[in-house]
Every structure is written in structure tokens, then in C-alpha cells.
């Protein structure tokens, strides 16, 4: 009996050591899936996806990273839209949806004219690096899924439907994916993709993990982790006051018509560019995969809480018909999504949105 107890203790200690080793190692990204980035027209299948995803993630190192890549794929595709914020701003101007977009663009034009066409370029090297890495991972997933499913003659229609839903980020009425479809096909898709490209996908996911690259730069450490401060300042920039203590903001309040120095006008131009970058990112949150309500919450926070009214969150929660704690959770998710669009983020931030 004593021998059995000692054996049980040894097994338990071994399991604990394995667990700690996995968490504390460089591969220690914890997978705890509870939802997906998939839009459901009808019955929500998140629980079935989560059950299979979590089980497959425990199967092996490469399987874990393939699960992360496949589950985050719709969000990665969505993030890549943020590479061209300028085009989105032009579209917003054409649709005349937001007066502030027009005003900021006109101010920018006036300032450029007064400075002989000078337009500062924002240096967002970490952001560019992040999107380049995202594109690498997306391309690798596309190629692996083509080989494992779409070009595989043994793939049945149900397997193809599930793979399309996972990549598309939505389940269509014309192409239903049932719980049975997920149970019968999810595991095999992960296994086949792992066999084909697991060794390639793993390092691509790892390079999106925290503390890779120049993680301590101002762009990555300060701007990303202070989204709330950034949005407060954004509200101040798009609604400038001639009485503001900041002279560059007073230039914006005057519509760009100023006798201030070129250096001060240059600073005002940078503020306008940041404001447009933020506004474009906010607009993209409207299409956040799997949770369209984030945009409504974000706009309320920016316009009402940080605006002239200073409305508290309890009243904002009432406006969207949810309780305060749920509103706070939505706000946190919206900030995480917005930060990813603005500066790039680590893969764990995307995984946090699946919890």
C-alpha cells in the first residue's frame, strides 16, 4: 500500500514538473480556449470548438502552436487590414460618416501647405515588424490548409466546410457547421496541418510571443500598455480648445491657420496623423471577428466618458443594456483589440480574447 502511495506521489510530482516546465519554458504560452473568433448564424458552437482545441493543444508542442494559429487566424486576417489606415481614412471622408475626420484632414492639408508640402512620417517600426510577422504566419496557414484539406482528395464536404468556417471566421446559413461536424473533423485537421507544417508554424507563432524583438521600446512598452491614456488624449486632439495649455493643440483648434513656428506646426501635424491612425483603428474594431459589440462600447467610452460630458461607465452600461461589470469586460476587450491594430500585439493578447 505504501509503495502504491509513493508511486502516486512520484507520478503527481512528475506531472507537476512537466506542467511547470511547459509554463516556465520559452514555449510557455498557456492555451485556455473558451470562445472563438467565429461569427455564428444560429447556434453558438464555441464550447465544442473550445473542448477540442484545448485537448489538441495538450497533445504536443507542435499541435499546441497549430491550434493557436488556426484559432487566431480570423483575428490575424482582421489585424492585417490595419496596415493601410490611410485608405480607410479616405473612405471615411468619402462616406462623410465622421465630421472629425474631415476636420482633421483639412487641418493637415492647411499645415502642409503652410510648410511647403512637408508631411511627417510616423516611425512605427515595431508595428511594421508585427504586421510582417502576421503575414508570414497567415501565408503558412493558408498553404498548410490547402494541402491538408482543400487539395486533399480524401477530404469530405463536412471537413471542407469546417476548414472554410475556421479560415473565414463565420458560419454561413448556406454552409452549416454542426457540433457533429466539429467533433468528426477538428482533431484530424489539426493533426494533418501539424504533420505538414507544424515545424514551420511553431517558430512563426513564437516570434509573435511577448518579449520578442525590441519589446522595451517606447512604442511597444509605453504606447501599447497605455491605451486608456492614449484615448483620453485622442479625445482632446479631435476636440481641441483655443484655451489649451498645449500650443500645438491650440493650432488645431484654430483650424491650422497660425503664425506659429514651423517646429510647432510640425508637432501639430504629428498629432493629426496620430489622431487619424487612432480613428482608423477605431473604425476597424467595428468588424472585430466574433464580437461586433466592442465597437459600440469603444465609441461610448471615447465620445462620452472621455468627451466633454465625462459620463461614468455605469450610465454608459445602461445605454447599451448591460451591467457595469460586463461593460468593463467589453471595454477591456475593446482596448486589447484596438492596441493590436495600433501598435501590433503579442499572440497572448489575441489568446486572451478567446478566454
C-alpha positions, -999 to 999 in steps of 0.1 A, spaced: 0 0 0 29 23 9 46 15 -23 14 24 -43 12 58 -24 48 65 -31 43 57 -68 12 80 -69 32 108 -53 61 103 -78 36 104 -107 20 136 -93 54 153 -88 64 143 -124 32 158 -138 37 189 -118 73 193 -130 61 188 -166 34 214 -161 58 239 -146 84 232 -173 59 239 -200 47 271 -184 81 285 -175 99 275 -207 102 297 -237 72 278 -252 51 285 -221 21 301 -239 -9 289 -219 -38 278 -241 -72 281 -224 -98 285 -252 -134 294 -242 -147 311 -273 -137 317 -309 -133 344 -334 -161 329 -355 -195 345 -361 -224 321 -357 -256 325 -376 -277 304 -352 -264 280 -325 -231 291 -309 -205 263 -313 -178 279 -291 -180 252 -264 -174 224 -289 -146 242 -306 -130 250 -272 -132 214 -259 -114 200 -290 -89 229 -292 -79 226 -256 -75 188 -258 -54 190 -290 -33 218 -276 -22 193 -248 -13 166 -273 21 180 -282 42 211 -287 36 215 -324 -1 207 -320 -4 235 -295 11 261 -318 -11 249 -347 -42 252 -325 -31 287 -316 -25 296 -353 -58 282 -365 -79 297 -337 -63 331 -341 -64 331 -379 -96 352 -383 -82 378 -359 -48 379 -377 -66 384 -411 -86 412 -394 -55 428 -380 -38 429 -414 -64 453 -426 -49 479 -403 -17 481 -424 -34 507 -447 -51 531 -423 -47 560 -448 -70 542 -473 -96 537 -446 -95 574 -436 -101 584 -472 -131 560 -474 -145 576 -442 -141 610 -458 -159 599 -489 -188 584 -469 -189 616 -447 -196 595 -416 -175 615 -392 -171 652 -392 -139 650 -372 -122 630 -400 -129 658 -424 -118 685 -400 -85 667 -392 -78 661 -429 -84 697 -438 -62 709 -409 -35 686 -421 -38 700 -457 -35 736 -444 -5 728 -423 12 710 -452 6 740 -474 20 765 -449 52 743 -446 57 738 -483 42 704 -486 61 689 -456 43 659 -441 60 640 -412 62 602 -414 54 584 -382 81 559 -372 63 528 -362 89 502 -368 76 476 -342 41 479 -358 56 472 -393 75 443 -380 44 429 -363 23 430 -394 51 415 -415 52 386 -390 14 382 -391 15 380 -428 42 353 -427 20 332 -403 -12 337 -423 6 326 -455 19 295 -439 -15 286 -425 -31 291 -459 -6 268 -476 -9 241 -450 -47 242 -450 -47 239 -488 -25 208 -487 -43 193 -457 -79 199 -467 -88 218 -499 -64 200 -522 -67 166 -504 -89 143 -525 -99 124 -493 -115 154 -477 -152 151 -473 -176 180 -477 -181 184 -439 -143 186 -434 -141 213 -461 -170 232 -446 -153 233 -412 -120 244 -426 -136 272 -446 -155 284 -415 -123 284 -394 -105 305 -420 -134 327 -429 -143 334 -393 -180 328 -399 -205 300 -404 -230 307 -432 -266 295 -433 -258 280 -467 -228 261 -453 -238 249 -418 -212 235 -394 -228 214 -367 -214 201 -334 -210 167 -351 -190 183 -379 -166 198 -354 -163 165 -334 -156 145 -365 -132 168 -383 -114 193 -360 -89 169 -345 -79 155 -378 -74 189 -394 -51 199 -366 -32 166 -369 -28 170 -407 -18 206 -406 8 197 -378 22 169 -399 25 192 -430 37 225 -414 39 222 -376 77 227 -376 72 259 -397 42 273 -378 56 269 -343 85 295 -348 62 319 -366 38 318 -336 67 321 -312 80 353 -329 47 369 -321 51 359 -284 59 386 -258 95 399 -253 105 391 -289 123 418 -307 126 453 -292 98 448 -266 111 476 -243 110 504 -268 86 533 -262 63 522 -290 59 486 -277 61 493 -239 45 527 -234 20 532 -262 7 497 -262 2 494 -224 -14 529 -221 -43 527 -244 -67 544 -220 -43 574 -217 -40 574 -255 -77 575 -260 -81 604 -235 -55 623 -255 -72 614 -287 -104 629 -275 -85 660 -266 -69 662 -300 -101 658 -321 -119 683 -298 -91 709 -293 -96 741 -274 -81 775 -281 -75 778 -244 -55 745 -242 -21 749 -225 -5 729 -253 3 753 -281 1 726 -308 -34 718 -298 -43 755 -300 -31 754 -336 -56 725 -343 -83 745 -325 -76 774 -349 -80 751 -379 -44 751 -388 -43 788 -395 -15 801 -374 17 822 -373 34 797 -350 69 784 -359 75 756 -384 86 733 -355 53 739 -337 33 733 -369 53 701 -374 42 689 -339 6 697 -348 9 677 -380 22 647 -360 -8 650 -336 -32 650 -366 -15 619 -380 -18 601 -347 -55 611 -345 -62 597 -379 -43 565 -371 -64 561 -340 -97 569 -357 -90 544 -385 -82 517 -359 -114 525 -340 -134 521 -372 -118 486 -378 -130 475 -344 -165 476 -359 -155 444 -378 -139 426 -349 -144 389 -355 -167 372 -331 -178 403 -311 -194 432 -330 -205 449 -298 -169 460 -290 -172 489 -314 -203 503 -297 -187 501 -262 -154 517 -275 -173 546 -292 -192 553 -260 -160 554 -239 -143 577 -264 -172 601 -270 -190 601 -237 -166 591 -209 -135 609 -223 -156 636 -240 -169 669 -226 -197 651 -207 -175 628 -187 -203 602 -184 -194 574 -159 -193 538 -170 -224 528 -151 -246 551 -172 -228 540 -203 -236 504 -195 -273 513 -192 -272 528 -227 -261 495 -242 -284 475 -219 -257 455 -200 -245 456 -164 -214 475 -153 -191 445 -148 -199 432 -183 -194 467 -197 -160 468 -181 -151 434 -196 -162 446 -230 -141 478 -226 -110 457 -217 -115 435 -248 -120 466 -270 -88 482 -257 -69 450 -263 -82 448 -299 -75 485 -305 -40 482 -292 -33 453 -316 -45 474 -345 -25 505 -335 9 490 -325 8 453 -331 5 430 -301 17 396 -289 -1 364 -296 -10 360 -259 -31 392 -262 -51 375 -290 -54 344 -269 -67 365 -240 -96 375 -263 -105 338 -267 -109 333 -229 
